[in-house]
Amino acid sequence: MSADVDALVAEVAHALDADLPALTDEMTTWFVEVIPEFRHDEAVRELMVASTSSNLVAIVDLLRHSIPVEQISVPAAAAEYARRFAQHSLSLEALLRAYRLGENRFTQWGITALDRLGDVPTHLALAAIAELSRRTNSYIDRVIEGLIDIYETERRLWNSRVGAAHAARIRLVLASEGMSEVEAHHLLGIPVTGWHTAAVAWLPAEAPSETGALDAAARAVQRAFGPGTPLTLLNDARTMWIWVQHRDPHALDVDLLHEGMASVAAEARVALGAQAPGLAGFRGSLREAIRTQAVAGTAQNSDLRVLAFDDVAVAALLTEKSEDLAHWIARTLGGLAADDPGHPQLRGTVRVFLESGCSYTQAAARLHLHKNTVHYRVRKAEELIGRPLTEDRLNLEVALMARALLWRRLPRPTAAADGAPGV
């Protein structure tokens, strides 16, 4: 390979490096669209983004500095994502498909970047693209070889750890819509005709991975509902699904659950679904708990140890279609949605004002402020929104609640798309 080709490949890589954050977002969004197995909960989604980013950084470094492919190893985030993929019983084929699709997308980016460089002789451009493609392919081949070993090793370890048959039976009950309650009883070993409450116990990203903490959280959930043995499934190394069952509706001792969780190590957290009967309740309560977990992980008060679906139901039901939700929030709140200093205070005041029936006196009492301060903040908020708060109150209240609870997990809409500058 000539020095000119090597230099041109490095120049293309440099151009791509400047756009890596946007390219990472583009690629991960695309993976979610075309590969169903990539539609994860919030914690695993963040790991998927980190995996994609680490691979793209490694490829760019390989191209910029002519690093021999023999020196390449699987990036740490990519290795951990492969392990999580195995723990969730997701197919290795889906993971490898993402790498091949990503290789093709990266080559296309390289062609676009080369075209933007301007007047490059055709023979040199073709040679550079061929070399970029060859090196990228070599990187992907080497990483895939390592990933296969990581995935298969983790599957063997995970199956021996959680009990593959037990996990498979629970997942079958969750996935098989046509299954009868008698069949579900046979598979689970427990009757499903009673009332079920599901919970998700998980460890935040900064906490060490401790299965013992998740087991302790499961026991805390069970104690809060009374005597019995919970049904549990270790969904991955940092997440456990828990069900408690009763023959009749059974109230949760909230204080006892908070007390129990306060003593659990590693800051484990719990999201609760609502109590519901039968097989539909067994499945539905878990879906609600998973949605609640998504809210708990992104809310402004994300340090809460316990959160119930009924406390955040509207926000939890809005956790799908995140891009559409982000645009709607920005359109509804206008400039009030922006991340500017002072805006959280304004949004909080507006929420209390609306909850108080648009009474300045009641809002001031709840906020421990002078009524004139509430007047000032409301006027400022109305300027940012572009209309009186008394117009379209329901949409405003929902948008403010979603902004407070979900904003961290949403893509940032552009000003052109939503008409809200600075969002």
N, C-alpha and C positions, 0 to 999 in steps of 0.2 A: 504494500500500500504506500502511495506517495505521501510526502509530508503535506502537500496541498490538500489532499483528501482528509487526512487526519486533522488538519487545522480547521477545515470546513465543518467536519462532524463536531468538533469541539465548539465552534461558533454556534451551530444549531442548538447544541445542548445548552449553551449559555443563554440563548434566547428562550428556550423552554423553561429553564430554571427560574427566570423572572416571573413566569406565569404559573408556577407549580401550585400555589394555593387554589387558584381558580380551576386549573386542570384537574386537581384532585377532587374538587367538589363536582365537576362535570362527570368524571369517571365513576365516582361512587353513586351519584344519582342514576346514572345509566345502568350500573350493575343492579340496583334495586328494581329498575323498570323491567329488565330483561331476564333476570334470574330470580325466581320466587324464593329460593333459599336464602337470599340476601336481605329479606325483609325481617329485620331483627327488632328486638326491643332496644331501648335507648342505650343501655350499657354496651351491648354487643355491637350496635351500630357505630358507636364511637370507636370501638376496637377495629371494626372493619375500615373506618376512615383512616385510622392510624396505620393499619396494614397497607392500605393502598398508597398512602403518602410515603411510607418508608420504602416501598418498592420503587416508586417513581424517583425519589431522591437518589436511591442506589443506582438506578439506570442512568440518570443524568450524570452522576459522578463517574460512572464507568465510561461514559462517552466523552466527558470533558477531560478526563485525566488519563485516558487509555489504560485503565486498570485491567490487568489480566483476569479473565473470567475465572481462572482457577483459584483466585483469591476471594471470590464471592461466596458468601454464606447467606443463609436465610435470615432476613432482618428479624429482630426480636419481636416486633409487633406482628409481623406476618406469621411467625411461628406460633405465637399465642393465639392468633385468630384461627389458625388451622386446628389447634387443640380445642378451642371453643366450638368450632364446627363439628369436630368429632364428638364432643360431649353432648351436643344437641342432636346427634344422630342424623345430621345433614350429610348429603352424599358427597363423596370425594370428587365425583365427576362434575358436580356443580362448581366446586372450588377451582378445579383445574380449568373448567370452561371459562371462568372469569379471567384467569391468567392469559389464556389464548386470545380472548376478546380484547383484553387490555393491551396485549402486545400489538394487535392490529390497530387499535385506536392510537397508541403511542406513535407508531410508524406514520400514521396519517398526520398527527400533529407535527412530526418532524418534517414531512413534505411541505406542510403549510408554513412552518417557520423558515424553511429554506427559501421558499418562494418570496417571503417578505424581505429576505436579505438583499434582493435586487439583482443586479446584472452578474449572474454566475454562469460561466460557460456550461453548455448543456452536458458535455462529457464529464465535467467535474461534478456537476449536480447529480447526475445519475450514479456516478461512482460513490458519492457521499451518502446518498440514500441507500444504496446497496450495502455499504459498510455499516451504516446506522442500523439497518434491518438485521444484518448478520449478528452484530454485537447484542442487540436487544433480544434476538432469538436465543443466543447462547446464554444470556442471563436468565431468561425465562426457563430454558431447559434445565439449567443447573438448580434454580430455586425449586422448580417443580419436583425434581428428584429428591431434594431434601424434604419438601412438604409431604410427599407420599409417605416417607418413613415416619415423619412426625405424626401425621394423621393416624396411620395404622397402629403405631405404638400407643397413642392416646386412646384409641378405640379399645384395644385390648385391656389397658389399665382401667379405663372407665367402666367397661362392662364388668370387670371383676370387683370394682369398688361399689357400684350402685346396684348391682343385680340386674343384668340385662333383661331377663325375662320379666321381672317386676316392672321395670321402666317401660318395656314394650307393651305390656298389658294396659298400663295407664294411658299411654299415648294412643293406643288403639281405641280405647273407650272415648277419648277426647276427639278423635278424628272421624269416627264412624257414625255418621248422622243416622243411618238406618238401623242402628243397633237397638235392641229392646232392653228394658230395664232388667229382665231376667238374665240376658246375656252379659250385661254389664256387671251384675252381681256375681256371676260365675267368674268373670275375669278379675275383678277387683278383690273378691273375697269379702265384700261388705255389701249390705243392701243399699240400694240407691233410691228407695222409695221415700225416705225421710227428708229432712231439711239439711242443706249443706251450706257451709261458709268456707270459701277458699281464701287463702292468703299467699302472698309472695314475700318471702324473707330474702333479703339480699345484702351484700356487702358493698359499700361505695368504693369507687375506684382507688381512693387513697388508703383504704383499710387493707391489712394483710388478709390473705385468703385463709379462712379458718372454718372448716366444716363443723367443728364443735360449736362455733357461734351460731351457725344456722340451725343446728339441732336444738340449741338452747332457745332460740327464737321460736321454733316449732312447739317446744314444751310451754313456753310463755303463752302462745296463742291458745293451746289446749286448756291450760289452767284458767284462762279468762272465760272459757265457755263451760267449764265444769269437767267432771270425771270423763275419762275416755282415752283412747289412743288415736292420735292423728294419723291420717294417711299422708305420706310424704313422698316426694320425688325430687331428687337432687338434679335440677335441670341443667346446671353446669357448676363449675367449681365455686362460683360466687352467688348462686341463686338456688333457692329451694321453693317448690310449690307444696302447699299444705292444705289439707281439707280436714274439717271437723264435722261430725255428723250427729244429728239428734232426731228422735222420732217426731218431735213437735218443734215449732218455732222456739228458739232459745236465745235469751238476751246475752249479749257480751258484757262482761264486767270491764268497762273501759279503764277504770283506775287500776285494776289488777294487771291489765295488759301493759299499761304504761310503767307500772312498778316493775313488772317482770323484765321488760325490755331495757330498763335503766340499768339492770345488773348484768346484761348480756355483753360480752366482750366484743371488741372490734367494731363497735358502733353499727352493729347489724340493724337493719330497718325492716319494717313490715308494712305492706299495703294490703288492705282487706277488701274483698268483694262483698256484696250484699248477700244476705241469707236468702236461699230460694229452695224450692222442693224438687225432688225427682232428679232424673238424669239430666234434664235441661238445666236444673239448678246447679248440678255438679259442674257442668261445663260453663254455664253462664257466669257463675260466681268467680271462676278463675279468670275468664276474660275481663271481668270488671276489675279484679285485683291487678292484672297485668296493666290495664289502662291507668289505674291509680298509681302504680309504680312509675309509669312514664311521667305523670304529673309531679309526683314527689321528687323525682330526680332532676326536675328542671324549674321548679317553683322558686320564688324568691326566698321562701323559708324552707329550703331543701334540706335543712338539718333536722327536720321532724323525724322522730323515731317511729311513729305510728301514724298512718293516714288511712281513712276509710273512704270507700267509693262514694257513699252517700254525702260526704262532706265536699266532694269536688266533682260530682257527677257530670255537670255540664262541661267542665274543662276536660274531664276524662273522655267524654264522648266526642270531643273535638281533636283528639290526638291523631286522627288520620288526616290525610290530605294536607300536610303541614304547609306546603307552599301556598295553597289556596287560602288557608287560614291566615297566614302571615299577610297576604295582600288584603284580605278583608279587614283585619285589625288595623292595618295602616290606613286603609281607605276610610274606615269608620272613625278613627281617632285623629286622623290628620297629623299635624305636628306634635300633638300630645303623645303620640306613640314613640317619639324619638328617644334615644338614649342620652339626652342632654342632662347636665347637672340641674337638679331642682325639679325635673319632671316626675320622678317617683313620688315626691311630696305632693305635687299637683294631682297626679292620678289617684293617690290615696285619699286626698281631700274630696275629689269628685265622687269616688265610690261611696264614701260615707254620706256625702250630700244627697246622692240619689237614693241610697238606702234609707235616709231619713225623710223621704217624701219631699225632697227639695226644700226642706226647712233649714234656713240658716241658723236659727236658734238651736234646734236639736243637733245639727251637725257640729256646731261650735261646742256644745256641751259634751258630745261624744269624743271630740278631738282635743278637748281641754284648750281651746283657742278662743280669742275674742271674735265676736261675730263679724267685725269688720275685716279680720284676717281671712275668714272663710269667704266673704264677699269678694275680696281682692283675688284670691286664688280661683274662685269660680269664674270671674271675669277673664282672668288670664287663660284659663283652660278653654273657655268659649272662643277666645281669639285664636288659639292654636287649632281647635277643632273646626272652626269656621261656621258655627251655628249655635243657637242656645241649647243648653243641656236638657231643657224640657222637651226638645224635639227628638223623637226616635229614642226614647229612654231605654227601651228594652235592648236594642242593639248596642247602645253605649255601655250598659251595665255588663252585657255578655263580653263585649270586646275588652273592657277594662279587666274583667276577671281573667279572660284568656291571656291578656298581656302580662298580668301578674304571675300566672301559674305556668305558662307554656312558652314564653318568649325565648328562653335560652335554647330551646330545641328547634326553633323555627328558622328557616333560611331568611336572610334579610332581603326584603323586596326592594327593587330599585325605585328611585323617585319617578322615573318615567312610567313605571307600571302602576303605581298606586297614587301618585299625586301628592305624596307626603314628603317634603324635603327633609333630608337629614336622617331618615329612618334607617 
